[in-house]
Amino acid sequence: MKYLIAGLGNIGAEYQHTRHNIGFDVADAFVAQHNGSFHNDRLADVAEIKWKGKTFIVIKPTTYMNLSGKAIKYWMDKEKISIENLLVIVDELALPLDVMRLRPGGSDAGHNGLKSIQDSLATSQYPRLRFGIGNNYPKGRQVEFVLGKWKHDETAIVQEKIDKSVEIILSFATTGLARTMNAFNNLTYPSVK
C-alpha cells in the first residue's frame, strides 16, 4: 500500500516555521521520526518512508503554496497513488490553535493551497488534516499573521500537535480515515498528554 503525504508550505528561509508552513514542519517531523531524509525532485522535496509494509511518499511542494496542486497531481500520477490514499496537511485559520480536524473533503475556505489542489484534482473530496492556527490578529492583518512565526507561548502546543500529527498519519494508513477521525478529531491541546 502506498500513501502520498503532502505537507503544504512555501520554500525559502523567510517562510520557515511560520504558521502557513506547518505542513512542511509536520512532513519534516514524520520523516525524521522514521530516519528518512528529503531530496529535491520534480516540483517537490521528496522522502520515501517504508513502515509496516506500507510506503509513504512524503512531499513538500517547491511550487509555492498557490501551485501546490501541480506537485500533488504529479506525484499521485507518478507513484500511482489513489486519491483516498492522499493526505494533505494544511494550516487552518478557522480552527483555534488547540484543535486539529481530519476531514474526507470540503471547500478550500479561501486557502490558496487547497484551491490549487482542488483545481488540479478536479475534486474537493480528498483527505486533509486541518491544523488550527487560530485567528488572533487585528483586522486587515491576516497575511502578516499567517506568514508570521509562532509566538513563544504557542510553541509547546504547536510541538505537541506536530507530534500528534505524526500519529494521525500512521493511524490514517493503518486504521483508515473514519476510525482516525473518531480517535483524534475531538482532542484538544495541550490537554492531551
N, C-alpha and C positions, 0 to 999 in steps of 0.2 A: 504493500500500500504506500502510495506517495502523497505527500501533502505539500502545498505551497503556503508558506507563512510569509506574509508581506507586511513589514513594518513601514509605515509612511513617515516621511520627513523630507527635509531639504539638505542637500550636500553643502559643505562649506563650514569652516570653523565658526563663523558668526552664528550659525544655527545650532551648533552642538548643545545638547542638553537643554534646549528650550522646550516650552510646552508643546509646540507644534511638532517637535521631533521625538515625542515619546515613543512612537512606533519604532524608530531606529534604536532607541535605548532598550526596548523590550527585545527586539531581534538580537541585539548585542548580548543581552543577558542570557537568552536562550542558547545561543551558540557557545558562549563562554562556559555555561554550565555543562555542556557536552564536549568540552575541549576541542571545539571546532574553530575555524578561522574563515574570514571572508577573503575573497579575491575579486578583483574588478573584472566584470564580464559585460556582456551586451546589455545596456540600459540599466544595469544594477550592480551593486556589490552582492556577491552570492556566496552562501555556505551550504554544504550538504552535510546533514547530520543523520546518522543511522542509529536507531534506538528500538529495541524490542521488535525487530522485524519490519519496522516502518522506516521510510526515508522522508526526511523533511528537507525540502529545498527552501532555504530562508533567503529572502531578498530584501535589500534596501535600495529602492529605485534611485538612480542617479539622474533622473529626468527632471528633478524638482517636482514639488508636490502637484502642480497643476497638470502634469502629464503622467502621473503615477500609473494610470490605466494602460499606457503603452507597454510599460515594463511588465506589468502583471499579465497582460494578454500574451506577450511574447513568451514568458516563462511557462505559463499554463500550456501553451501550444507546444513549445519545445520539449517539455517534460511529460506531455500528455496527462495532465492533471485535471480532473473534473472539477466543476465549479463548487460542488459540495465539499471538496477537499481543499478549498481555498479558505484561508483565514487572514483577514486584513486587520491590522492593529492601528488604531487611529485616535487622535485627541478629540475630545468632545466637550465643547463649551456648555451644552445644555444639561450636562450632568455635574453635580457638585464634586469636589475633589475627593471626597471619601467614598465614591461609588464607581463601579465598573459594570458594564452591561454587555453580555454576549447576545447577539441577535442574528437571526437567519437572513435578514434583509431589511430593507427600509429606505427611506428617502436619503438624499445626500445632505439635507438640512443646511445647505449653503456651504458645505465643506468642499473645496475645490479638488482635493484628492479623491474623495468619494464620487464627485461628479465625473471626473475623468475615468474612473473605473467603470461607472455605470455606462458612460458613452462607449468605452472600449468593449465591454462585455455585452452590451445591448440588454442589460437587465439590472435591476436594483436588488435582485434576490441572490445575494452571496453572503456568507457568514462574515461578521465583523465583530471585533472586540472594541467597544467604545470606552476609552479611558478618560474618565471625568477629569476635567482641568478646572472646573468652576467658571464663574463669570464675574469675578470680583474686580471689575475695572470701571473707571469713570466713563460716562457716555462719550462716544466718539473715539475711544482709545482701544478698541478691540484688537486692531492689528498689532499694536505695541505689546498688548497683553499676551496674545497668542505666540508672538515671536520672542517674548521675553523669557528670562531664566526663572526657575522656581525660586520662591522666597525661602529664606533659611528655615523658617518654621514649617515649610511644606515638605522638606526633603525626606524626612523619616517616612511620612505617608507614601510619598512617591516611590521610595525604595521598596516599601512593603508591597505596594501594588505591582511593581515590576516583578518582584519575586512571585507573587500570586499569578501574574500573567503567564509566567513560565509554566506553572502548574496547570493553568487553564489550557494552554496549547497542548500539553501532553494528554490531558483529560479529553479534549476535543478529538484527538487522534485515537484514543483507546475506548472511550465510552460513548462517543458521538455528541452531536450538538445539543440535543434535547436534554440528555442527562447532565451534561456540563452546565447548561443554563440553569437547571434546577439546583445544582450543587453550589454554584458561585454567584448567581445574579442577585441574591438577597443579602450578600455580605456587605458590611461597611468597614471602612478602615479608619484609624488603626486599631479598632476594637478587636479585630481578628488576630489571635496570637497563634 
